[in-house]
Amino acid sequence: MEPDRKQLAQLLPLLPVLAELGRTEHVTETAELLGVPQSTVSRALATASAAVGTDLLVRDGRGVRLTPAARTLLPYIEQALAEFQAGLDLVRNESEVVRGTISVSFQHTFGEATLPLLISAFRARHPGTGFRLSQGARDTCLDELSAGEADLALTAPVAPPGKNLDSAPLYREPLRLVVHHAHPLARQRMARLADIRTEPVVVLGPGYGLRSLTDALFREAGFRPRIAFESQDSHTVRGLVSAGLGVSILPPGGDPPGRNPRPETGDLGWVELPLDSPLAFREVGVSWRRRKPGSEPVPARLFREMVVGQGAGLLAGLVTRAGR
């Protein structure tokens, strides 16, 4: 065997370990993520360094850091793994229909449009794939993800990446003040938080993504709201506002009953107003668990890759509509 090919033969099995080391810069954490003994990672690193002819990782206090040589190699390692994975996908897609069930946890507000659009796009390509859906508060969705009960979680705010968690933002939508159609603020073009300082407020309960965002808005405005009702569903919140029982802060809700309620709806009706605050938005994103290479089910991985790579484009219409 030629020397160069012999060197490649030594290195190729080690690429997943080196790629994970590049992300974590931590031998123990890499071993945990890959599900192998720490000694296996250390041996792989030593073998790779010998094959390359230079150190790839050096001690730095109690931790380790990548050498310049390793940082140069890392993009090529990741590209090689990505291209090989793409080849596997092509072979699998040509040889068999993608089947299986994908588990998704999501917040209630994404059940009307966001998640259905993503599932529809995926099912158009892989009609044999099934979905198991679970909806709840943001904290519940992320707990299900961490416990392995969900393959992905669709939340707002998007979860920050962590030790065993990755995430990606998809789109940003405004938060608006929602008031009864006959409220004094209903005919204004924009509202400030100070305008509702003395108003009863309808909110979602603790643990919901919107609750954390509205709490931050009130902190920024410098006062505590007068909470009149706590609910577990944004439709109920909007209904209570529609009945004149308080005001709320919610993402855009489509076409409201508006200022001219119909006789059959009594005096029900709400109006949405833009909020004059730099914090009046929420970022929607998807999160997933880090797994050792090859352990993620193919349907879940393909759906994740579609959502991360194409989700923003698929959901662009929602963003445009929300900004009106």
BALOBA-1460 file (C-alpha; in Angstrom, 3 decimals):
// residues 324
<rec num="1" residu="m" x="0.000" y="0.000" z="0.000"/>
<rec num="2" residu="e" x="1.302" y="3.458" z="-0.867"/>
<rec num="3" residu="p" x="2.384" y="5.559" z="2.167"/>
<rec num="4" residu="d" x="-0.323" y="8.188" z="1.627"/>
<rec num="5" residu="r" x="-3.060" y="5.568" z="1.348"/>
<rec num="6" residu="k" x="-1.746" y="3.767" z="4.409"/>
<rec num="7" residu="q" x="-1.920" y="7.034" z="6.327"/>
<rec num="8" residu="l" x="-5.503" y="7.595" z="5.161"/>
<rec num="9" residu="a" x="-6.447" y="4.047" z="6.155"/>
<rec num="10" residu="q" x="-5.208" y="4.812" z="9.668"/>
<rec num="11" residu="l" x="-7.033" y="8.141" z="9.871"/>
<rec num="12" residu="l" x="-10.424" y="7.427" z="8.286"/>
<rec num="13" residu="p" x="-11.898" y="5.409" z="11.205"/>
<rec num="14" residu="l" x="-10.839" y="8.193" z="13.568"/>
<rec num="15" residu="l" x="-12.607" y="11.067" z="11.769"/>
<rec num="16" residu="p" x="-15.827" y="11.008" z="13.880"/>
<rec num="17" residu="v" x="-13.744" y="11.131" z="17.081"/>
<rec num="18" residu="l" x="-11.621" y="14.005" z="15.770"/>
<rec num="19" residu="a" x="-14.696" y="15.929" z="14.620"/>
<rec num="20" residu="e" x="-16.314" y="15.609" z="18.058"/>
<rec num="21" residu="l" x="-13.059" y="16.599" z="19.767"/>
<rec num="22" residu="g" x="-12.994" y="19.661" z="17.549"/>
<rec num="23" residu="r" x="-16.432" y="20.674" z="18.823"/>
<rec num="24" residu="t" x="-15.887" y="19.946" z="22.519"/>
<rec num="25" residu="e" x="-12.110" y="20.342" z="23.003"/>
<rec num="26" residu="h" x="-12.649" y="17.956" z="25.915"/>
<rec num="27" residu="v" x="-11.626" y="14.281" z="25.945"/>
<rec num="28" residu="t" x="-14.074" y="13.164" z="28.659"/>
<rec num="29" residu="e" x="-17.048" y="14.975" z="27.117"/>
<rec num="30" residu="t" x="-16.205" y="13.553" z="23.684"/>
<rec num="31" residu="a" x="-16.118" y="10.044" z="25.137"/>
<rec num="32" residu="e" x="-19.514" y="10.563" z="26.797"/>
<rec num="33" residu="l" x="-21.102" y="11.900" z="23.604"/>
<rec num="34" residu="l" x="-19.726" y="9.035" z="21.502"/>
<rec num="35" residu="g" x="-20.529" y="6.402" z="24.132"/>
<rec num="36" residu="v" x="-16.962" y="5.044" z="24.281"/>
<rec num="37" residu="p" x="-14.341" y="4.811" z="27.058"/>
<rec num="38" residu="q" x="-12.119" y="7.843" z="27.557"/>
<rec num="39" residu="s" x="-9.111" y="5.649" z="26.784"/>
<rec num="40" residu="t" x="-10.519" y="4.970" z="23.297"/>
<rec num="41" residu="v" x="-10.598" y="8.710" z="22.567"/>
<rec num="42" residu="s" x="-7.073" y="9.148" z="23.920"/>
<rec num="43" residu="r" x="-5.741" y="6.276" z="21.772"/>
<rec num="44" residu="a" x="-7.516" y="7.640" z="18.697"/>
<rec num="45" residu="l" x="-5.942" y="11.024" z="19.295"/>
<rec num="46" residu="a" x="-2.478" y="9.518" z="19.713"/>
<rec num="47" residu="t" x="-2.878" y="7.421" z="16.552"/>
<rec num="48" residu="a" x="-4.092" y="10.410" z="14.552"/>
<rec num="49" residu="s" x="-1.242" y="12.615" z="15.804"/>
<rec num="50" residu="a" x="1.298" y="9.953" z="14.822"/>
<rec num="51" residu="a" x="-0.252" y="9.534" z="11.375"/>
<rec num="52" residu="v" x="-0.361" y="13.282" z="10.753"/>
<rec num="53" residu="g" x="3.127" y="13.782" z="12.165"/>
<rec num="54" residu="t" x="2.289" y="16.498" z="14.690"/>
<rec num="55" residu="d" x="0.291" y="16.994" z="17.887"/>
<rec num="56" residu="l" x="-3.409" y="17.738" z="17.431"/>
<rec num="57" residu="l" x="-4.280" y="18.480" z="21.050"/>
<rec num="58" residu="v" x="-2.170" y="19.969" z="23.835"/>
<rec num="59" residu="r" x="-2.717" y="20.403" z="27.544"/>
<rec num="60" residu="d" x="-3.921" y="23.832" z="28.642"/>
<rec num="61" residu="g" x="-4.161" y="24.032" z="32.439"/>
<rec num="62" residu="r" x="-6.766" y="21.477" z="33.505"/>
<rec num="63" residu="g" x="-8.201" y="21.279" z="30.022"/>
<rec num="64" residu="v" x="-6.958" y="20.813" z="26.471"/>
<rec num="65" residu="r" x="-6.957" y="22.902" z="23.325"/>
<rec num="66" residu="l" x="-6.614" y="22.247" z="19.619"/>
<rec num="67" residu="t" x="-3.267" y="22.932" z="17.997"/>
<rec num="68" residu="p" x="-3.079" y="25.091" z="14.852"/>
<rec num="69" residu="a" x="-2.639" y="21.893" z="12.830"/>
<rec num="70" residu="a" x="-5.870" y="20.464" z="14.237"/>
<rec num="71" residu="r" x="-7.777" y="23.686" z="13.519"/>
<rec num="72" residu="t" x="-6.532" y="23.534" z="9.934"/>
<rec num="73" residu="l" x="-7.658" y="19.918" z="9.536"/>
<rec num="74" residu="l" x="-11.038" y="20.255" z="11.269"/>
<rec num="75" residu="p" x="-13.041" y="21.861" z="8.401"/>
<rec num="76" residu="y" x="-11.792" y="19.140" z="6.017"/>
<rec num="77" residu="i" x="-12.739" y="16.407" z="8.490"/>
<rec num="78" residu="e" x="-16.247" y="17.805" z="8.899"/>
<rec num="79" residu="q" x="-16.630" y="18.209" z="5.127"/>
<rec num="80" residu="a" x="-15.504" y="14.616" z="4.514"/>
<rec num="81" residu="l" x="-18.008" y="13.273" z="7.057"/>
<rec num="82" residu="a" x="-20.810" y="15.421" z="5.623"/>
<rec num="83" residu="e" x="-20.118" y="14.249" z="2.075"/>
<rec num="84" residu="f" x="-19.996" y="10.618" z="3.141"/>
<rec num="85" residu="q" x="-23.302" y="11.057" z="4.995"/>
<rec num="86" residu="a" x="-24.813" y="12.634" z="1.872"/>
<rec num="87" residu="g" x="-23.683" y="9.610" z="-0.124"/>
<rec num="88" residu="l" x="-25.293" y="7.258" z="2.396"/>
<rec num="89" residu="d" x="-28.536" y="9.241" z="2.214"/>
<rec num="90" residu="l" x="-28.524" y="9.041" z="-1.569"/>
<rec num="91" residu="v" x="-28.031" y="5.273" z="-1.524"/>
<rec num="92" residu="r" x="-30.719" y="4.775" z="1.100"/>
<rec num="93" residu="n" x="-33.200" y="7.046" z="-0.647"/>
<rec num="94" residu="e" x="-32.626" y="5.249" z="-3.952"/>
<rec num="95" residu="s" x="-32.786" y="1.765" z="-2.473"/>
<rec num="96" residu="e" x="-35.703" y="2.070" z="-0.071"/>
<rec num="97" residu="v" x="-38.488" y="4.319" z="1.100"/>
<rec num="98" residu="v" x="-37.691" y="6.215" z="4.305"/>
<rec num="99" residu="r" x="-39.997" y="4.836" z="6.978"/>
<rec num="100" residu="g" x="-40.286" y="5.271" z="10.702"/>
<rec num="101" residu="t" x="-41.765" y="7.629" z="13.255"/>
<rec num="102" residu="i" x="-40.428" y="11.046" z="14.223"/>
<rec num="103" residu="s" x="-41.299" y="12.417" z="17.662"/>
<rec num="104" residu="v" x="-41.725" y="16.186" z="17.911"/>
<rec num="105" residu="s" x="-42.520" y="18.236" z="21.021"/>
<rec num="106" residu="f" x="-43.863" y="21.706" z="20.353"/>
<rec num="107" residu="q" x="-45.525" y="24.671" z="22.000"/>
<rec num="108" residu="h" x="-49.251" y="25.109" z="21.454"/>
<rec num="109" residu="t" x="-48.859" y="28.223" z="19.303"/>
<rec num="110" residu="f" x="-46.947" y="26.290" z="16.631"/>
<rec num="111" residu="g" x="-49.711" y="23.761" z="16.033"/>
<rec num="112" residu="e" x="-51.764" y="25.856" z="13.596"/>
<rec num="113" residu="a" x="-49.189" y="26.709" z="10.947"/>
<rec num="114" residu="t" x="-45.479" y="26.340" z="11.788"/>
<rec num="115" residu="l" x="-45.297" y="22.616" z="12.472"/>
<rec num="116" residu="p" x="-47.918" y="21.610" z="9.865"/>
<rec num="117" residu="l" x="-45.955" y="23.434" z="7.151"/>
<rec num="118" residu="l" x="-42.750" y="21.626" z="8.096"/>
<rec num="119" residu="i" x="-44.414" y="18.212" z="8.286"/>
<rec num="120" residu="s" x="-46.204" y="18.775" z="4.978"/>
<rec num="121" residu="a" x="-42.934" y="19.616" z="3.207"/>
<rec num="122" residu="f" x="-41.253" y="16.527" z="4.640"/>
<rec num="123" residu="r" x="-44.139" y="14.166" z="3.915"/>
<rec num="124" residu="a" x="-44.159" y="15.348" z="0.299"/>
<rec num="125" residu="r" x="-40.688" y="13.804" z="0.000"/>
<rec num="126" residu="h" x="-41.101" y="10.884" z="2.409"/>
<rec num="127" residu="p" x="-44.784" y="9.925" z="2.529"/>
<rec num="128" residu="g" x="-44.046" y="6.716" z="4.422"/>
<rec num="129" residu="t" x="-42.841" y="8.576" z="7.505"/>
<rec num="130" residu="g" x="-45.067" y="8.935" z="10.558"/>
<rec num="131" residu="f" x="-45.058" y="11.587" z="13.291"/>
<rec num="132" residu="r" x="-45.766" y="11.370" z="17.004"/>
<rec num="133" residu="l" x="-46.664" y="14.829" z="18.341"/>
<rec num="134" residu="s" x="-46.631" y="16.160" z="21.878"/>
<rec num="135" residu="q" x="-47.564" y="19.730" z="22.750"/>
<rec num="136" residu="g" x="-47.137" y="21.687" z="25.934"/>
<rec num="137" residu="a" x="-45.222" y="24.438" z="27.671"/>
<rec num="138" residu="r" x="-41.698" y="25.271" z="26.555"/>
<rec num="139" residu="d" x="-40.160" y="23.689" z="29.659"/>
<rec num="140" residu="t" x="-42.173" y="20.507" z="29.076"/>
<rec num="141" residu="c" x="-41.022" y="20.297" z="25.448"/>
<rec num="142" residu="l" x="-37.359" y="20.641" z="26.412"/>
<rec num="143" residu="d" x="-37.745" y="18.141" z="29.269"/>
<rec num="144" residu="e" x="-39.184" y="15.591" z="26.823"/>
<rec num="145" residu="l" x="-36.285" y="16.238" z="24.471"/>
<rec num="146" residu="s" x="-33.686" y="15.755" z="27.227"/>
<rec num="147" residu="a" x="-35.407" y="12.565" z="28.409"/>
<rec num="148" residu="g" x="-35.249" y="11.058" z="24.918"/>
<rec num="149" residu="e" x="-39.031" y="11.148" z="24.490"/>
<rec num="150" residu="a" x="-38.748" y="13.525" z="21.517"/>
<rec num="151" residu="d" x="-36.375" y="13.710" z="18.569"/>
<rec num="152" residu="l" x="-36.838" y="17.462" z="18.169"/>
<rec num="153" residu="a" x="-38.435" y="20.314" z="20.091"/>
<rec num="154" residu="l" x="-39.971" y="23.407" z="18.485"/>
<rec num="155" residu="t" x="-39.891" y="26.274" z="20.989"/>
<rec num="156" residu="a" x="-39.666" y="30.006" z="21.533"/>
<rec num="157" residu="p" x="-37.362" y="31.286" z="22.786"/>
<rec num="158" residu="v" x="-35.101" y="28.813" z="21.015"/>
<rec num="159" residu="a" x="-33.056" y="26.809" z="23.534"/>
<rec num="160" residu="p" x="-29.381" y="27.818" z="23.733"/>
<rec num="161" residu="p" x="-26.913" y="25.084" z="22.728"/>
<rec num="162" residu="g" x="-25.629" y="23.084" z="25.687"/>
<rec num="163" residu="k" x="-23.422" y="20.146" z="26.571"/>
<rec num="164" residu="n" x="-25.760" y="17.593" z="24.983"/>
<rec num="165" residu="l" x="-28.047" y="19.932" z="23.064"/>
<rec num="166" residu="d" x="-27.874" y="21.678" z="19.711"/>
<rec num="167" residu="s" x="-30.326" y="24.205" z="18.330"/>
<rec num="168" residu="a" x="-30.962" y="26.481" z="15.378"/>
<rec num="169" residu="p" x="-33.158" y="29.573" z="14.978"/>
<rec num="170" residu="l" x="-35.838" y="29.472" z="12.275"/>
<rec num="171" residu="y" x="-37.566" y="32.852" z="12.298"/>
<rec num="172" residu="r" x="-38.464" y="35.833" z="14.449"/>
<rec num="173" residu="e" x="-41.968" y="37.176" z="14.958"/>
<rec num="174" residu="p" x="-43.242" y="40.283" z="16.772"/>
<rec num="175" residu="l" x="-45.138" y="40.293" z="20.041"/>
<rec num="176" residu="r" x="-48.191" y="42.541" z="20.140"/>
<rec num="177" residu="l" x="-50.431" y="44.081" z="22.725"/>
<rec num="178" residu="v" x="-53.907" y="42.546" z="22.507"/>
<rec num="179" residu="v" x="-56.825" y="44.592" z="23.861"/>
<rec num="180" residu="h" x="-60.627" y="44.461" z="23.769"/>
<rec num="181" residu="h" x="-62.018" y="46.097" z="20.636"/>
<rec num="182" residu="a" x="-63.611" y="48.884" z="22.715"/>
<rec num="183" residu="h" x="-60.508" y="49.539" z="24.834"/>
<rec num="184" residu="p" x="-59.224" y="53.155" z="24.753"/>
<rec num="185" residu="l" x="-55.965" y="51.920" z="23.203"/>
<rec num="186" residu="a" x="-57.718" y="50.034" z="20.402"/>
<rec num="187" residu="r" x="-57.566" y="52.933" z="17.926"/>
<rec num="188" residu="q" x="-53.909" y="53.771" z="18.489"/>
<rec num="189" residu="r" x="-51.283" y="52.824" z="15.921"/>
<rec num="190" residu="m" x="-48.790" y="51.679" z="18.574"/>
<rec num="191" residu="a" x="-48.709" y="51.103" z="22.334"/>
<rec num="192" residu="r" x="-46.132" y="51.288" z="25.099"/>
<rec num="193" residu="l" x="-45.903" y="49.026" z="28.142"/>
<rec num="194" residu="a" x="-46.436" y="52.110" z="30.301"/>
<rec num="195" residu="d" x="-49.918" y="52.434" z="28.763"/>
<rec num="196" residu="i" x="-51.059" y="49.280" z="30.580"/>
<rec num="197" residu="r" x="-49.338" y="49.854" z="33.932"/>
<rec num="198" residu="t" x="-52.667" y="49.834" z="35.796"/>
<rec num="199" residu="e" x="-54.502" y="47.374" z="33.516"/>
<rec num="200" residu="p" x="-55.423" y="43.780" z="34.452"/>
<rec num="201" residu="v" x="-53.218" y="41.449" z="32.396"/>
<rec num="202" residu="v" x="-53.932" y="37.930" z="31.112"/>
<rec num="203" residu="v" x="-50.839" y="35.733" z="30.860"/>
<rec num="204" residu="l" x="-49.726" y="32.169" z="30.314"/>
<rec num="205" residu="g" x="-48.540" y="30.251" z="33.368"/>
<rec num="206" residu="p" x="-44.936" y="29.795" z="34.532"/>
<rec num="207" residu="g" x="-42.884" y="27.463" z="32.321"/>
<rec num="208" residu="y" x="-44.408" y="28.743" z="29.082"/>
<rec num="209" residu="g" x="-42.093" y="30.472" z="26.622"/>
<rec num="210" residu="l" x="-44.406" y="33.452" z="26.220"/>
<rec num="211" residu="r" x="-44.529" y="33.933" z="29.990"/>
<rec num="212" residu="s" x="-40.753" y="34.306" z="30.201"/>
<rec num="213" residu="l" x="-40.830" y="36.826" z="27.354"/>
<rec num="214" residu="t" x="-43.661" y="38.909" z="28.813"/>
<rec num="215" residu="d" x="-41.963" y="38.874" z="32.231"/>
<rec num="216" residu="a" x="-38.829" y="40.268" z="30.566"/>
<rec num="217" residu="l" x="-40.880" y="42.990" z="28.845"/>
<rec num="218" residu="f" x="-42.409" y="44.127" z="32.118"/>
<rec num="219" residu="r" x="-39.025" y="44.094" z="33.863"/>
<rec num="220" residu="e" x="-37.625" y="46.262" z="31.091"/>
<rec num="221" residu="a" x="-40.590" y="48.628" z="31.510"/>
<rec num="222" residu="g" x="-39.893" y="48.855" z="35.248"/>
<rec num="223" residu="f" x="-43.114" y="47.554" z="36.797"/>
<rec num="224" residu="r" x="-44.952" y="44.392" z="37.772"/>
<rec num="225" residu="p" x="-48.184" y="43.689" z="35.914"/>
<rec num="226" residu="r" x="-51.546" y="43.244" z="37.606"/>
<rec num="227" residu="i" x="-52.146" y="39.601" z="36.655"/>
<rec num="228" residu="a" x="-55.864" y="38.934" z="36.365"/>
<rec num="229" residu="f" x="-55.754" y="35.423" z="34.836"/>
<rec num="230" residu="e" x="-53.151" y="32.745" z="34.155"/>
<rec num="231" residu="s" x="-53.957" y="30.254" z="31.405"/>
<rec num="232" residu="q" x="-52.323" y="27.270" z="29.729"/>
<rec num="233" residu="d" x="-53.429" y="28.114" z="26.205"/>
<rec num="234" residu="s" x="-53.041" y="31.238" z="24.067"/>
<rec num="235" residu="h" x="-56.533" y="30.766" z="22.595"/>
<rec num="236" residu="t" x="-58.008" y="31.074" z="26.083"/>
<rec num="237" residu="v" x="-55.877" y="34.144" z="26.756"/>
<rec num="238" residu="r" x="-57.138" y="35.772" z="23.579"/>
<rec num="239" residu="g" x="-60.709" y="34.809" z="24.465"/>
<rec num="240" residu="l" x="-60.480" y="36.437" z="27.884"/>
<rec num="241" residu="v" x="-59.136" y="39.620" z="26.299"/>
<rec num="242" residu="s" x="-61.912" y="39.432" z="23.709"/>
<rec num="243" residu="a" x="-64.436" y="39.488" z="26.552"/>
<rec num="244" residu="g" x="-62.873" y="42.619" z="28.056"/>
<rec num="245" residu="l" x="-61.373" y="40.820" z="31.067"/>
<rec num="246" residu="g" x="-57.845" y="42.143" z="30.604"/>
<rec num="247" residu="v" x="-55.097" y="42.866" z="28.105"/>
<rec num="248" residu="s" x="-52.301" y="40.551" z="26.990"/>
<rec num="249" residu="i" x="-49.096" y="40.267" z="24.983"/>
<rec num="250" residu="l" x="-49.162" y="37.602" z="22.283"/>
<rec num="251" residu="p" x="-47.706" y="36.781" z="18.867"/>
<rec num="252" residu="p" x="-49.906" y="37.748" z="15.895"/>
<rec num="253" residu="g" x="-53.113" y="35.721" z="15.865"/>
<rec num="254" residu="g" x="-54.416" y="36.070" z="12.326"/>
<rec num="255" residu="d" x="-57.636" y="37.918" z="11.553"/>
<rec num="256" residu="p" x="-59.322" y="39.008" z="14.817"/>
<rec num="257" residu="p" x="-63.036" y="39.730" z="15.330"/>
<rec num="258" residu="g" x="-61.882" y="43.376" z="15.296"/>
<rec num="259" residu="r" x="-63.672" y="46.596" z="16.034"/>
<rec num="260" residu="n" x="-67.027" y="45.616" z="14.544"/>
<rec num="261" residu="p" x="-68.274" y="42.569" z="16.463"/>
<rec num="262" residu="r" x="-71.084" y="40.541" z="14.953"/>
<rec num="263" residu="p" x="-74.415" y="40.171" z="16.790"/>
<rec num="264" residu="e" x="-73.862" y="36.444" z="17.245"/>
<rec num="265" residu="t" x="-70.598" y="37.062" z="19.111"/>
<rec num="266" residu="g" x="-72.035" y="39.636" z="21.517"/>
<rec num="267" residu="d" x="-69.403" y="42.164" z="22.510"/>
<rec num="268" residu="l" x="-66.480" y="39.816" z="21.890"/>
<rec num="269" residu="g" x="-63.586" y="41.198" z="19.849"/>
<rec num="270" residu="w" x="-59.948" y="42.120" z="20.132"/>
<rec num="271" residu="v" x="-57.411" y="44.378" z="18.459"/>
<rec num="272" residu="e" x="-53.656" y="43.824" z="18.145"/>
<rec num="273" residu="l" x="-51.237" y="46.746" z="18.483"/>
<rec num="274" residu="p" x="-47.491" y="46.887" z="17.788"/>
<rec num="275" residu="l" x="-45.463" y="47.383" z="20.967"/>
<rec num="276" residu="d" x="-42.857" y="50.096" z="21.228"/>
<rec num="277" residu="s" x="-40.139" y="47.957" z="22.839"/>
<rec num="278" residu="p" x="-36.897" y="46.441" z="21.525"/>
<rec num="279" residu="l" x="-37.810" y="43.222" z="23.368"/>
<rec num="280" residu="a" x="-41.227" y="42.795" z="21.708"/>
<rec num="281" residu="f" x="-40.379" y="39.733" z="19.636"/>
<rec num="282" residu="r" x="-39.785" y="36.037" z="20.016"/>
<rec num="283" residu="e" x="-37.289" y="33.854" z="18.183"/>
<rec num="284" residu="v" x="-38.639" y="30.497" z="17.114"/>
<rec num="285" residu="g" x="-36.238" y="27.613" z="16.732"/>
<rec num="286" residu="v" x="-35.673" y="23.885" z="16.811"/>
<rec num="287" residu="s" x="-33.544" y="21.885" z="19.262"/>
<rec num="288" residu="w" x="-32.236" y="18.330" z="19.253"/>
<rec num="289" residu="r" x="-30.001" y="16.079" z="21.340"/>
<rec num="290" residu="r" x="-26.420" y="15.449" z="20.367"/>
<rec num="291" residu="r" x="-25.912" y="11.767" z="19.650"/>
<rec num="292" residu="k" x="-22.969" y="9.621" z="18.770"/>
<rec num="293" residu="p" x="-22.472" y="9.319" z="14.999"/>
<rec num="294" residu="g" x="-24.837" y="6.869" z="13.341"/>
<rec num="295" residu="s" x="-27.181" y="6.539" z="16.340"/>
<rec num="296" residu="e" x="-29.782" y="9.083" z="15.234"/>
<rec num="297" residu="p" x="-32.679" y="7.376" z="13.404"/>
<rec num="298" residu="v" x="-32.595" y="8.171" z="9.688"/>
<rec num="299" residu="p" x="-36.130" y="9.702" z="9.533"/>
<rec num="300" residu="a" x="-35.396" y="11.991" z="12.511"/>
<rec num="301" residu="r" x="-32.072" y="13.084" z="11.038"/>
<rec num="302" residu="l" x="-33.528" y="13.787" z="7.606"/>
<rec num="303" residu="f" x="-36.366" y="15.819" z="9.133"/>
<rec num="304" residu="r" x="-33.919" y="17.744" z="11.331"/>
<rec num="305" residu="e" x="-31.664" y="18.495" z="8.371"/>
<rec num="306" residu="m" x="-34.632" y="19.717" z="6.313"/>
<rec num="307" residu="v" x="-35.905" y="21.934" z="9.152"/>
<rec num="308" residu="v" x="-32.476" y="23.436" z="9.861"/>
<rec num="309" residu="g" x="-31.467" y="23.829" z="6.217"/>
<rec num="310" residu="q" x="-34.767" y="24.845" z="4.628"/>
<rec num="311" residu="g" x="-37.089" y="25.751" z="7.499"/>
<rec num="312" residu="a" x="-36.532" y="29.493" z="7.242"/>
<rec num="313" residu="g" x="-37.555" y="29.445" z="3.579"/>
<rec num="314" residu="l" x="-40.530" y="27.167" z="4.153"/>
<rec num="315" residu="l" x="-41.795" y="29.439" z="6.923"/>
<rec num="316" residu="a" x="-41.039" y="32.756" z="5.205"/>
<rec num="317" residu="g" x="-44.735" y="33.356" z="4.542"/>
<rec num="318" residu="l" x="-45.461" y="33.238" z="8.275"/>
<rec num="319" residu="v" x="-42.807" y="35.853" z="8.916"/>
<rec num="320" residu="t" x="-44.217" y="38.154" z="6.220"/>
<rec num="321" residu="r" x="-47.760" y="37.790" z="7.523"/>
<rec num="322" residu="a" x="-46.701" y="38.392" z="11.133"/>
<rec num="323" residu="g" x="-44.930" y="41.601" z="10.170"/>
<rec num="324" residu="r" x="-48.001" y="43.204" z="8.650"/>
